[in-house]
C-alpha cells in the first residue's frame, strides 16, 4: 500500500494540470455535501443538552373541530394530566415570556420563562452553580427566586461568582438568585431567566398559558402515550364542558417540535447535495477514462510483467482515493465556510440548539464520503483498464484511443450527468419561481415607507389597563408631532404575526357551530390611524373617529364580511367575541377593510379589529409612515420620545416594515438560493463532461476528419458529425432528466414552503437554456475539428 501511495503521488505530480482539475472538482463536491451535512448533523443527529432526549415528549392541547393543533393548557389541566397519565415518568409545564430586569431607572427586557419546578427533573438538568427550583417553590407561600442563564451571567454580570444569593428586581418583584444554569441550557429556546410558575389549581381551565414537556417511562412508546393522552383529553373535555377544555392533545418528540419543517428540508438538501456529488463522480470518471486510455501501454507492460488484474485495480483505486482525499480536506473547510455564510444570511435569531459547526460526526462524514467518492469515480476506469489488450497496446503505433465499449461508458456517464443536472435545474427554477411569486404577493397593506418599533411596558408598572392606554395615547401624540412623520399608529403586534383567535357570535343568527364547525376569528387591537398608516383600504363604512370616547365598535375584514354577510350587510350588524370582555357586550360593526395576509404563502384569515382603547397591551408595536429616507433619523427620535415618556420602557426591533415582510419569507429565500447554487454547479459539471467527451472524440478522430475533408467533406459536415453525437447524448439525458424532475418536483412541492407548482413554460425555457449551453460546449471542440488541414493529415499518413 505504501508503494502504491508513493507511486500515486509521483504520478499526480507528473500530471499537475489533471491533478489540480480533479482535486478542485472533488473539493467543490465535498464542500457542498459537507455544508448540508453540517445542517443535518445539527438538526437531526447532534443530541440536545438533556438526558436521554429520545424519552422527552412535547405536549399541547388540540381542538380538531376548529383546526387548532397547538393550544396552551391551564394549570389545572396540567395537574390532571400529570396525575392521570401512567405512561410518563414526570411532566412539567412552562411558558415563555419577556421578563424585565430593573437596575436603577432603566429596565432591560430579557427572554425568560415561567416554569413548574418539575421541569429540571424532567429534562435531567442540574445547575452549574447553586441549585434548581425545589418542589416547594411552586406554592404561593414560597420565597421569590430566580435562575440565571450562563450567557446572561457572563455578559451582564461579568461571571461574578458571588451572584448566587444576590437579589434582582425581576418584573416588579425582588427575587433571590438560587442558581446559574449550564452554558448549553436554554429552555425554552431563547430563555436566559427562569421563574417558578405558581399555580393554585383553581385557574379557569379554558384559558391556558402552558406548554408541557414530559419524560416517557422505561419501555413506553410515543404511540402508547398518544393513545392514553387522547383518552384523558376526551375525558376532561366531557367533565368540564362549560370551561372550553380542548378535547384533543398533540404529542411530538421534543426534537421534532424544535426543528419542525427544517427536519424535512435538511434531508431534502442532503439528497440534492448527494446528487451533485454523483455528478462530480461521473465527471471525474470520464476524466480518468480519458487519462487512463493514454496509459494502455503502461497497464500492458505491468500485466506482461506479471501484474494481476486485482493488483492493477488496487493501484488505480489508490490513485483515485488519494485524489479524493486531497480534495476532501480543503472541501471540509470550504463547506464549513459556506455554511457560516448561509447561517449569517438568516435574518432571525437562531435557537440554542442551532449550533452549526464542526464535530466528530462531520469529520467522520468527510472521511467516509471522500473514500467512497474516490472509489465511485475510480471504479469504472479501474475495471475498464485493468484488462489491457497486450498485443494491440504493445504494438508500435498501436491504437491509443478507447475501444467502443469504453467510449460507450463515457457517453453513458455524460447522459447520467445531463439527466441529474437537468432535474436539479428544473427544481431550482421552480423554487426560484415560487420565491419570486411570494415576493409579488400583495400582503394587503403598503409596507414601503413605514417604520416599526416595539415599546415594551413592564408588568409591575403597567399592570393597570388604564395606564397602558394612557401611555399609548401619549406616545401617539408625541410621535405624531415629529416633523418627518405623516401618520402614526399603534397595534398589539406586527401584521406578519397571527393574532389571538376568539369564538364569534353574530346577533340574530343561529350559533355558528352547526355541523360541528365553530366560527373562530383572529382579533387585533389597533389605534384609529392604523388602516391609514399601513395603507389598508376601508371598503365599506368607516374606521373609528375617536379611540377614547366612542362605544365599543369593530371593523371586520373583507373575508369575514363575505363569509357571514354576503349581501353586503356587515356595516350596522353586531357581533360578540367569547372571552373578550366579561360583560359579553355586543359590538357594533362600523366598517369593512381589505384583507391582510399574516403569511404571504397563506390565504388571509377572518379578522376583527377593535380599538386599542378596548384591548390594552403591554407590548405596543408602533407604525410610523414617513417620506423615503427618513427612517434612519426617525429611529433615534422614536427612542428619545419613549425615553422622555418613561426611561424604563425599552424600545426594540426598530426596522422598516418592508424588511419585516421580507424576513417573514426567509425560508423560501434560503431554499431558493441553495437549490440555485447546487443546480448551477450541476449544470457546469454536466457541460464540462459533455465538452470533455466531444473534445476527446475530436482528438482521437482527427485522422478520420482529415481524410473525410480530403475526400470532399465540408466544414459544415464535420460540425454536424460531432453535433449529432452530442445531440444524442443530451437528448437522452433530457428525457431521463425530465422524468426525474417530475418526481423530484412533486416531492419538493410537499416538503419545501414556497416551492412553485409545475410550470410548463418555465421548464421548456430551462430545457432550451440547457440545450443552448450544451450546443456551445459542443461547438468549441467541433469547430476545432472543422479547422483541421487535410494536407497535414495526409502528410502524416
N, C-alpha and C positions, 0 to 999 in steps of 0.2 A: 504493500500500500504506500509506504514512504517513497519507494522508487517511482510508483505511478504518479504521486504528487509532485515529485521533483521534475519528472518529465513533463507533466501538465503545466507547471509554472514556466519551464523553458519554452514550451510550445506557445503558450499565451504571450510571452514576451517577444517571440519571433513574429507574432501577428498582432501588433498593437492596435491597428485600426479595427479589426474584427473584435478583439478582446474588449476594447473600450465601448463599441456599439452594443455588444452583448451584455456587458456589466451594467451599462446605463439603462438598457431595456428592463433587465431584471430589477434594478434598483427602483424604477418607477412603478413596476408591477407590485413589488413587495411593499413600497411606500403606501400605495392606495389600499392594499389589503390590510396592512398593519394599522393604519389610521382608523379604519372602520372596526377592526377587531378590538381596538382600544375602547371604542364605544360599547361594543358588545360585552367586553370584559367588565366595564363599569356597570352597565345596565343589568346584565344577566348573571355574570359569574362571580364578581367580587362580593364577598359577604358583607352584609350590613353590620354595623358595630353593636350587634345584640347577640346574646347567647342563643344558639340553635334557632336561627331566624326562620327556618322552614316550619317551625311549630307556631309561628306568630300569625294571627289572623286579624284582619281589619273588618269591622262591622259597622253598618249604618242601617237606619230604617229605610223602608221602601213602601211606596204607595202605588201599586200597579194600576189602580183604577184611574190615576191621573198621570201616569207615565213618569213618576218620580222613583229613582232607584238609589238616591243618596241623601237621606234625610237625617238630620241630627236627632238624637233621642233625649228624653228628660232623665233627670237623676233617679226618680222612682222607677222608671223603666230599666235603667241600668241595674238597680238593686234587684229587680225581678229577674232580669236575665242572668245575673251572676248567681242568684240563689237557685234558680230552676234548671240551669244548664248543667248537665253531667259530663259533657264531652270536653269541657275546658278545665284546665288546672287553675287558672286565675284569669281575671278580667279587670280592666281599668278603663276609665273614661277621661277624656281631655277635650279642651277646645282652645284653638289658637286665638291670640288676641294681642293687640299692641298695648304695651304697658308703659306707664310714664314714670321715669325716674327723675325726681326733682333734686336739684342741687342749687342752693341759693335762690335766685329769682329766675332761673332757667330750668326748663323741663326737657328731657330728651325722650323721644318715643322709641321704644325698643321692642322688637318682635319677641313675644313670650307665649306662655301657655298656662292655663289653669288645669291642673291635673289631680286626679284622685291619688291618694298615697300609694295605692297598689300598682301604679304604673311602673315604677322602677323594678319591683319584684317580678312583674310580668315580663318586662324586657330583659331582665337579668343584668342590670347595670348598677354599679356601685359608684359612689362619689370619688373623685380624685383626691379630695381633701375634705375632711368633715364627714357628713352623713347625708343620706337622702331622707325624705319625709317618712315619719312613722305613721302607723295607722291612726293614732290618736289625733294627728294634726288635720284630719278630715272632719273633725267635730267643731261646732260653733264656739265651744269654750276654749279651744286650743290657742296658744300664743301665735301671733302672726309671724311667719317665717318665709324665707325665700332661698332658692337655689340659684347660683350664678354660673353661667356658661364660661368655658375656658377662654374663648376668644374675647369676651367682654372683660373677664378678669385681667387678661394680658393687656388689651388695648386701652381700656378705660381706667383700670386701677393699677396698671403697671406691674401686674403679677405680685401685688402686695400679699405676703404670706399671712399678714395679720387681718385679712379681710373677714375670715371666719369670726363670728361673734360681733362684728360691727352692725350697725343699724343703717338701713337705707329707706328713703321715702319713696315707696312704690305705689303709684296710682292712689295717692291720697292717704296712705296708711304707712306707719313706721313698722318696718319688718326687720327681723334679725337674720343675718346670713348664716345658714347652718351647713352649707356645703358648696363645693366647687366641682362641677361636672368634668369628666374627661374631655380631651380635645376633640375626639371624634363623635361625641354625643351631642346631637341637636335634634330632639324630637319634641313636637312635630318639626317639619322640615327647616324652619328658619329661626327657631326659638333660641334665645340667649338668657332668658329668665324664666323660672318656674315658680308658680304659687300654688299652694294646696287648694283644691276645689272643696268648698264647704257646702254640703247639701243637708237638707233636713228630712228629705223623703216625702215632703208634702207639696212639692212644686207641681204646677199644672203639667199633666202628662202630655198634653198636646203641644207644648211649647218647649221643645228641647234645644239644647246647645251642644250636646256632647257627641263626639265620635268615640268609638270603642276599639281597643286592641285587646286581644285575648291569646292565651297560650293553650294549645291543644294538650290533652292528657297523653301519656305514653301510649302509643298504639292507635290513637284515634285518627280519623281521616277527615279531610275537608268535606267530603260528601256526607259523612255522618253528622258533622257539625251543621251543615246546611239543612239537613232533614230535621234535626232536633230544634234548631233556632226558628225555622219557619213554623213549626208547630207551636212553639212558645209565643211567637208574634201573633199568630191567629188567636191563640187562647187569650192573650192580653187585650187584643182589639175587641174580642167579644165581651170581656169582663168590664171594659171601660168604653162603651160605645159613645158616650157623650163627650169624652175628652179628645176625640180625634186621634187616638193612638194608631200609628201606622200598622197595617195588617201584614206587612212583609218585612223581610230583612235581607240585606245584601252582605255576602261574605266574600272576601278576596284574600289570598295570601298577601302578607304585608308588602312584600317586594312588588307584586303586581299592582297593588294600589299606588305605590310610589311612582313606578316607571310608566304606568298607563300605556298609551299607544306607542310610546317610544320603544317599548319591547319589540313590537312588530316591525317598526321602521328600522331598528338596528339590524334585525335578522334579514330584512329585505336588502339593505345596503351591503350586508356581508355577502349575500348571494351575488349581488351585482358586482362587487369587487372581485369575487372568485371568477365570475365570467370574464372580467377584464384580464385576470391572471391567466386564464385559459388561452385568451388571445395572445398574451405575451409568450406563452409556451409554444403556441403554433407558429408565431413569428420567428422565435429562436430556433425551433425545429427546422424551419425552412433555411435559415441562415446556416445551420450546421449541416444540412443536406448539401447545400452549395459548397460549403468548405470541405466537407468530407469527400465529395466527388473528386476534389483535387488531391486527395490522399489515397486514391486507389492503389497506386504503386507502393506506397508505404505499407498499407494493410496487406498487400500481396506479398511483399518481402517478409513481413512479420509471420504471415501464415506459412510461407515457404520454409522459413527457418524453424518451424515447429510450434508457432503460437496457435493455440486452440481458439475456437470461437468464444468460449467463456472468457479467456484471457483478453481477447481484443475488446469484448463488450465492457469488461471491467475497466480497461484503460480509457475507453471513450466516456463511460459514465463518470469516472473520476474527474476527467477534464470538465465535464458539464456541471457536476456538483460543485467543483471549485469555482466555476463562473458564477453559479447561483449564490455561493457563499460570499464571494467578493461583492456581489450586488446587494446581498441581504443586509449586511451591517449598515452601509450608508442608507439603504432603504428604510431601516428601522428608525434612524434619526430623522430622515426626511418625512416619514409618516407621522412621527410624533410632532414635528414642527407644523405639518399641515393640519393635524388635529387641533393644536393650540390656536392656529389661525381660525379654524372653524368655530371653536368654542368662544373665541373673542368676538366673533361676529354675532353671537346670540345676544339679543338686546335685553334679556331678563336676567335677574339674579338666579344662579343655579342653586338647587337644594344641596344639603350637606352630603348626600350620597353620591352626587355627580362629581366625584374627584377623578377626572380623567388624567391618566398619566401612565408611567412605566411601572410594571411589576413583573414578577417571575412568570406569570402566565403569558404576558406579551412576549417576553424573551423566548419561552418555550415555543410559542406560536411561530415566531420568526424563524427559529432554527428548523422546526419541522417543515414549515412551508418552503423555506429555501432549499432544503434537501429534496423534498417532493417535487419542487419546480425543476431542479436540476435533472432529476430522473425523468420527469414528464417530458421536457423538451429535448432530452438527450436519448431517450429510449428508442424512438423510431429511427433516427440516424444510426444509432449503435447497432440495432438489429439489421438495418439495411446494408451497412458497410462492414459487418463482421464476417461476411461470406464473399470475399473478393473472387473474381474470375481470374485465376492466376495466369492462364495463357494470354488472355486479352490484355490484362493490366501490365504484364511484364514485357509485352512487345514494344520495340522501339517505335514510337509514333502511334501506339495503340490508342484506342478510344479513351478519352479523358472525360467525357460528359456522362451524365447519369443515364442509366438504361430506362426503358419505357416504364417499368414498374415504379422506379424511383421518381420519374417525372410525374407519374400519376399521384404518388404520395404528396409531392409538393403542391400539386394543383388541388388535391383534396383538402390540404391544410388551409389553402387560401379560401376555398369555398366555406370552410368552417369559420374562418375569421370574418368573412363578409357577413355570414348569417348572424353570428353573435353580435357583431358591431352594429348591424342594421337594427336588430331587435333593441339594443340599448339606445340607439339613436332615436328610434320611434318613441321609446319610453321617456327619454329625456325631453323630446319635443312636446309630448303630451303633458308632462309635468310642468314644463315652462309655460305651455299654453294655459293650463289650469291656473297657474300663479298669476299670469297676466290678466286672465279673466277676473280673478279675485280683485286685483288692483283696480279694475274698471267697474266693479260693482258699486253702485251708489248706496252709501250707508243710510241715507235718509236725512242727512244733515251736511253742512258745509264746513269741514274741519279747517280749511285753509284760513289763516289769519286769526285763529283762536288760540290763546294761551291758556293752559290749565295749571292748577296748583291745588294742593290739599292742605287745609288748615285743620290740625288735629286738636280737639278740645279734651283736656284731661278730665276724667270722670269725677275726680274728687272736687273739682272747682266748677264743673258744668254738668252736674247730675240733674239739676232742675231744668226741665224743658224750656221754661221761660228764659233762663239765662242763655241757653243755646240760641233761641230765636233772637234775643236782643243782640248777641254778638254777631249773628248772621246779618241782621239789619244794619248794624253799624259798619260792618265790613263792606257791605254792598254800597252804602253811601260813600265811604271813604275811597273805595276803588273807582266808583263812578265819577268822582271828581278829578281823577287823573287826566291830564291833557290828552294823552295818546289813546285813551280808552273810548271806544264808540258805544259799546253796551257791555254790561257785566251781569252775570247770573251766578246762582249757587244751586247745587244739587247734592244729593247724598252720595252719588258715585259717577264715574265716567260712563259714557254711553256704550262702551265696548264690554261692559260687565253686565251680567244678568242681575236683575233686581229681584227682591223677595216676591214670592208668589202668595196670593190670597184667594180663598174661595169667593166666587162672585154670585150675587143675587140681584135680580132686576125686578123693580116694582111692577106689579100687575102681571107677572109671568109665572108660570109653573116653576118649581125648583129645577135648576139646571143640572140635574143629575139623572135624568131619565136614561134608562138602558145602562145604568152603572157608570155613566160618564159625567163627571162633575166639572164645572167650568172653573178653571184656575187662571188667574191673570197676574202678570207682573205689575207691581205697584212702585212708582217712583215719585219722590217728593222733589219739587223744583221751585225756584223763585219765579216771579212774574215774567222777567225778560228772558227766560231760558230758551223759549222757542225762537225768539228774535235773534238772540246771540248765536245760537247754533244753526240758524237758517232752516228750522223745521217749519214747513208751511202750515198755516191754520186753514183747513179746508172748509169747515163749517163753524158757525158761531164765533166764539172769541176765546181768548185766554183771560187771566184774571186782571182786573183793574187795580186791585189793591190787595197785597198779600195779608194785610193785618186785620181789616175790618169786615170783609165780606164773609157771609156764612160759608159753610163747608161746601165747596164746589169742586168738580173734577173735569178734566179734559181727557178724552179717550183717543186712542189712535185709530187709524182707518181700518185696520184689520178687525179690531173688536167691534167697530160700528157696523161693518159689513156682515159680521157673523151674527149679531143679535138684533140689529136694526137695518135689515137690507133695504127697507123702503125709505131710508133717509130720515128716520125719526129719532136719531140719537140725541140731538140737542133738545133739551126740555124733559128728557127722561130722568129717572132716578135709579141709582144702584146702591148696593150695600156690599161692603167688604168685611168678611168674617175676621175676627181677631184684630181689626184695625182700631176701633175705639170701643170703649167699654159700654157706651150708651147704645151702640148699634144704630146710629143715625143714618137716615137715607141721605145720599149725596147727589146733588143736582149735577147733571152733565151740561156744561155750558159751551163745549166746543169739541171739534174733531180735528186732529192734526195728522200729518203724514206719518207713515210707518218708519221706525228706526230699527236698524239691524244691530243686535248685540254682537253678532259674529257675521263676517262677510260671507261665510260659506253656509249660513243657515237662513231660513226664511224668518221674517220679523215675527216676534211674539205679540200676543194680545196684551195691551198695556193700558193702565190707568195712571194719569198724572194728577197728583194732589199738590196744593200749595205748600210751600216749605213751612209755613206757619203751623200747619197741622201735622207735620211729620218731622219733628226736631231730630237732629242727628249730631253726634259728636265728631263726625268726620265730614267736613264741609269741602266739597270739590268746587273750586272757583273756575269760572269760564270768563275770559276777557277777550272781546273782539277788538282788534286794533289794526291800523294800517300796516302794510307789509314792511318788515324791517324793524318794527318797534318791539319785538319780543325780548331782545337782549336787554334793553333798558327797562322794560316792564318787570322783568324778573326781580331785579333789585328793589323796585318800587313796591312790589307785592310783599316782599319780605319786610320792608320798612313799615308798610301800612299795618301788617299784622302785629309787628313788634310794638308799634305805638298803641295799639288797642290792648295788647296783653303780651308782654315779653316771654311769658311761659308757654305760649302756644307755638309749637314748632310748625314750620312750613316745609312741605316735602313735595317731591316729584313735580317740580316746575318744568314743564316742557310743552311744546306746541301740540295741539290736538292731532294734527296730521301725523306727527311722529308716533303718537299713541296708537292711531289707527294702523299705521304701517307695522308697528311692533306686534299688533294683535294677529298678524299673519306671518310671523317669523318662521313657523314650522314649514309651511309650503315654500317659503323663500329658501330655507336651508336645503330642503329636499330637491328643489329645482336646481340649485347650484351644484349639489353633489352629483345628481344624475347628469347634468350638463358636462361636468368635468370628466366623469367616467365615460360618457358617450363620446366626447371629443377625443379622449385618449384612445378609445377602442377604434374610432374611425381612422385616426392617424396610423395606428398599428396595422389595420387591415389594408390601407392604401400602400403602406410601406411593404407589406407582404406581397401584394399584387405587383408592385413595382419590381421587387426583387426577383420574382418568378419570371416576369417578362424580360427583365434585363439579363437574367441568366440564360433564358432561351435565346435571346439575341446573340449573346457572346458565344454560344455553342452552335449556332446555326449561321454564323457569318459566312462560312464557306458555301453553304447551300444558297444563302441570299445572293452572294456574288455570282454564282453560276446562274441562278434564275434571272438576274438582271442582265447578265451577258447574253442570255438567250432571248431577251426582249421584254422581260417583266418591267413594268413601270414603277415609279416611286409609290404611286397610289396603291398598286397591288401589294407591295411589301408592307405598307402601313396596314392595309386591310387584313393581311395574313396574321399579324400579331394582335390587331384589334379584335378579330374574330375569336382568337384564343382567349383573350381577356374577357370578351363578352360572354362566352360560355360559362366561365368560372363565376363571373359576377352575377349572371342571371340565375344560376343555380343557387348561389348564396343568398340572393334577394328573395327567391321563392321560399327557401327554408327560413330565412330571417323573418319574413312576414308571418309565417306560421308560428314561429316562436314569439313574435311581437304580439300577436293576438292573445295568446295565452298569458304572456307576461303582463300586458297592459290590463287585462281583466283582473288579474290577481292584484296588481298595484293599485288599481282604482278602489278596491275594497280595503286596502291597507294604509294608503297614504292620503292624508287630507289635502284637498286641493288638486288631486290628480284629475285631468280632464277626461271626458268620455272619448271613445274612438272618433277621430276626426279625419275622414277620408281625404279631403283636400290637403290637410297638413301632411298626412302620411305620403300622399303622392308627391308633394313638394320635397319631402325628405328623401324619398327614393330617387327623384330626379337630381337632387343635390349630390346624392351618393354616386349616381351614375356619372355626373359631370366630373367629380373629383377622381373617380376611377379612370375615366377616359383620359384625363390629364396625366395621371400616373402612368398610363399605358403609352401615351403619345411620346413621352420623353425618350424611353428606350427604343420604341418603334421608329421614331424619327432618326435616331442614331443608326438603326439598321438600314433605313431607306437611303442613308447618305454613304453607304459602302461603295467604294470604287471597284467595279468588276475587274478592271485591269490589274489591280493589286491582288485580287483573289486568284486570277488566272496565272499571274506571275509566280505566286506562292505555290500553285499546283505544279 
